[in-house]
Structures are given as structure tokens and as C-alpha cells.
């Protein structure tokens, strides 16, 4: 069963991030995105641990699991939520995760961590939420440096709604300054 799980999540390496495709960019995969979210979560956790009680193991597990449902349902971009509704997307992701985790050891624990991320239940989940969106905006900046114009990402407040922590806001402000140069 572990091998089936690993093969299933391996699909993330071949699933492109749909928001970029819609904007004419054949760019990163979901797995590419997840890697930098994990690194960014680790860095943010270390930067915030003096002010918040943070379980780094939990933080890193949540960051590893945060987009795992996309191996079953694909990457659904923000623009599609207008037609699908957040509730339908959420329901599909929950079912996909239940299916993914049902036959592996500790599956219930992994599902609970994924659900914690979805519900922003803990400081760790909130940090990963912020890392998820901040990573997307860093990638957006990088694509713009390659010549793509992606103003719609910068103008969409949905992309910043999870920037609860001052350090995340500071990094984002620095990113915006560099964008203007």
C-alpha cells in the first residue's frame, strides 16, 4: 500500500500549476511548488519560533502534505472557483485525501494534518498557508523577470489573505519593491 501511495503522489511531478498555464506559462509542476513551500515553511518556522510555540516536525509534515490532493484532482486555479465554488473544491480535496491516506500506516494522522492546514487550525498550519501563497508570489515575480506580465496575481487580495505574520509581510513588501525596479 505504501508503494501505491508513493506512485500516486509521484503524479505531482507531472501536474503543472494551472494558474500559470492559464496565463500562457508552461512552468512549474505542483511538486516544484511544494518543494519551495517546504523550504519556506522551514525558514519561517525558524524565524517565528521565538515568538510562537512551533512544532517544527508538524510544520514540515503539513508543508509536505498541503497540496497532496492535487495528485487526484489536479491543480484547480483561483479563476475556476467562480464556477466550481470553494465548497465543491474543498469537498473534492477531502475525498481525494481520504482515498490517498486510507491504506497507509498513519493515514489518519496524515489526514488530520492535512485537514489542519485546510482549516488553519494551528500556528503551524497558518505558517504553511502563508508559505504557500508567498511561494506563489515569488514564482510570479520570477516569471515576470522572464518577460511575462502577471498583474492579476498582484491585484488579487485572495493571494495575500493568509499573510498573518509580520515576517511574511516584510518579505512580500521586499518582493514588491524588487518588482518595481
Secondary structure, DSSP 8 states (H G I E B T S, - for coil): -HHHHHHHHGGGGT-B-HHHHHTT----BHHHHHHHHHHHHHHHHHHHTTTS---HHHHHHHHHHTTTTHHHH----HHHHHHH-HHHHHHHHHHHHHHHHTTSTTHHHHHHHHHHHHHT-SHHHHHHHHHHHHHHHHHHHHHHHTT---HHHHH-GGGGTT--SHHHHHHHHHHHHHHH-
